[in-house]
Amino acid sequence: MRLFRANGYHGTSMADIGTALGVLGGSLYYYLDSKEELLYDVVETATRGLLTGVYEVSRAPQPAAERLRAAIHNHLRFCVERSDYAVVFLNEIPNLRDVHMRRALLQLVKHYEDVFCRIIEDGVEGGEFRKGLDVKIAVYGILGMGNWALRWFRPDGRMSIEQVAEEFANLVVAGLRP
């Protein structure tokens, strides 16, 4: 995965992967049919982990604003702590030529977005968030803000990822209030 992040999917050969693992590149084909299958497995595993985390947060018996805060924290933590997965996910999905693989990943992405949508919809229905809100646009904004943190966040910077996540959560929740 670090090779996909550093060199991109097309810039990483099976020989490179084999060398990193201490085996011959060709021997990887005993376990995989293709490099594309490896990319799919990496991205699918990461996406399922991210989805599981946010799904658990979404089902907590808390007000929608608190669940949304927790979901934002979960997303930011994942993006930073598992940044290799996150970068490969964001940059390399278009390189999946297999229609079934790409469709399966995009379905997982849709489920992830839907969990955020449900949290915000709960907040609208409960009066925590303003009526008439375009929920999908709000979710795209939240995820975009979190994903972009991959580009600028530094663990040795002036704020921890938890502090950044809290700032993001404050911005979002305040912006959604009636």
C-alpha positions in Angstrom: 0.0 0.0 0.0 2.8 2.4 0.8 4.2 1.7 -2.7 0.8 2.5 -4.3 0.8 5.7 -2.2 4.3 6.7 -3.1 4.4 5.6 -6.8 0.8 5.4 -7.8 -0.9 2.3 -9.1 0.7 2.5 -12.5 4.1 3.3 -11.1 4.2 0.2 -8.9 5.0 -3.1 -10.4 4.4 -6.6 -8.9 8.2 -6.9 -8.8 8.3 -3.7 -6.6 5.7 -5.3 -4.3 7.5 -8.6 -4.2 10.8 -6.9 -3.3 9.0 -5.0 -0.5 7.7 -8.3 0.9 10.9 -10.2 0.4 9.6 -12.5 -2.3 9.8 -12.7 -6.1 7.1 -10.5 -7.8 5.9 -13.4 -9.9 5.2 -15.5 -6.8 2.5 -13.1 -5.8 0.4 -14.5 -8.6 0.0 -17.6 -6.5 -2.2 -15.5 -4.1 -3.6 -12.9 -6.5 -4.8 -12.9 -10.1 -3.6 -9.4 -10.8 -2.2 -6.2 -9.4 -5.7 -4.7 -9.8 -7.0 -7.3 -7.4 -4.5 -6.2 -4.9 -5.5 -2.6 -5.3 -9.1 -3.6 -4.9 -8.4 -5.6 -1.7 -6.4 -2.8 -0.2 -9.1 -0.2 -0.8 -12.0 -2.5 0.0 -10.5 -3.4 3.4 -9.9 0.2 4.3 -13.4 1.3 3.2 -15.1 -1.4 5.2 -13.1 -0.4 8.3 -14.1 3.2 7.8 -17.7 2.3 7.2 -17.8 0.1 10.3 -16.5 2.8 12.5 -18.9 5.5 11.4 -21.8 3.1 11.4 -21.2 2.3 15.1 -21.0 6.0 15.9 -24.3 6.7 14.0 -26.2 4.2 16.1 -25.2 5.6 19.5 -28.1 6.8 21.7 -27.1 10.5 21.5 -28.5 13.6 19.8 -27.7 13.9 16.1 -25.2 16.7 16.7 -23.1 14.6 19.0 -23.2 11.6 16.6 -22.2 13.9 13.8 -19.3 15.2 15.9 -18.2 11.6 16.6 -18.5 10.7 12.9 -16.3 13.7 11.9 -13.7 12.7 14.5 -13.8 9.1 13.2 -13.3 10.2 9.6 -10.4 12.6 10.4 -8.7 10.0 12.7 -8.9 7.4 10.0 -7.7 9.8 7.3 -4.6 10.7 9.4 -3.9 7.5 11.2 -4.4 5.3 8.2 -3.3 7.8 5.6 -1.8 5.3 3.3 -5.2 3.7 2.8 -6.9 7.0 2.6 -4.6 8.4 -0.1 -4.7 5.2 -2.1 -8.5 5.2 -1.9 -8.8 8.8 -3.0 -6.3 8.6 -5.8 -6.4 5.1 -7.2 -10.1 4.1 -7.5 -10.3 5.4 -11.0 -7.5 3.0 -12.0 -9.8 0.0 -11.3 -10.8 -1.1 -14.8 -12.8 -4.0 -13.6 -16.4 -2.7 -13.6 -17.5 -5.1 -10.8 -14.7 -4.1 -8.5 -15.2 -0.4 -9.1 -19.0 -0.7 -8.7 -18.5 -2.6 -5.4 -16.2 0.1 -4.0 -18.5 2.9 -5.1 -21.4 1.1 -3.4 -19.4 1.1 -0.1 -18.7 4.8 -0.6 -22.4 5.4 -1.1 -23.2 3.5 2.1 -20.6 5.6 3.9 -22.2 8.8 2.6 -25.7 7.5 3.5 -24.7 7.0 7.2 -23.7 10.7 7.4 -26.9 11.6 5.6 -29.0 9.7 8.1 -27.3 11.4 11.0 -28.0 14.8 9.5 -31.6 13.9 8.5 -32.2 12.8 12.1 -30.9 16.2 13.2 -33.3 18.0 10.8 -36.2 15.9 11.9 -35.4 16.5 15.6 -35.0 20.2 15.1 -31.3 20.2 15.9 -30.4 21.2 12.3 -32.2 23.7 10.1 -35.0 22.6 7.8 -34.5 22.9 4.0 -30.9 21.9 4.4 -29.4 20.1 1.4 -28.2 17.1 3.2 -26.1 15.6 0.4 -24.2 18.8 -0.1 -23.6 19.1 3.6 -22.2 15.5 3.6 -20.0 16.2 0.5 -18.6 19.3 2.4 -17.9 17.4 5.5 -16.1 14.5 3.7 -14.3 16.9 1.4 -13.0 18.9 4.4 -11.9 15.8 6.1 -10.2 14.3 3.0 -8.4 17.5 2.3 -6.8 17.4 5.7 -4.6 14.6 4.3 -2.8 17.3 2.2 -2.0 19.7 5.0 -2.2 18.0 8.4 1.1 17.4 10.2 1.2 15.2 13.3 4.0 17.5 14.7 2.0 20.6 13.9 0.4 23.0 16.4 -2.8 21.0 16.7 -3.5 17.3 17.2 -5.8 15.5 14.9 -8.4 15.5 17.7 -8.2 19.2 18.0 -8.5 19.7 14.3 -11.5 17.3 14.2 -13.1 19.3 17.0 -12.7 22.5 15.1 -14.2 20.9 12.0 -17.1 19.5 14.1 -17.7 22.9 15.6 -17.8 24.6 12.2 -20.1 21.9 10.8 -22.6 21.7 13.7 -22.8 25.5 14.1 -23.4 25.8 10.3 -26.2 23.3 10.4 -28.1 24.8 13.4 -31.4 26.5 12.8 
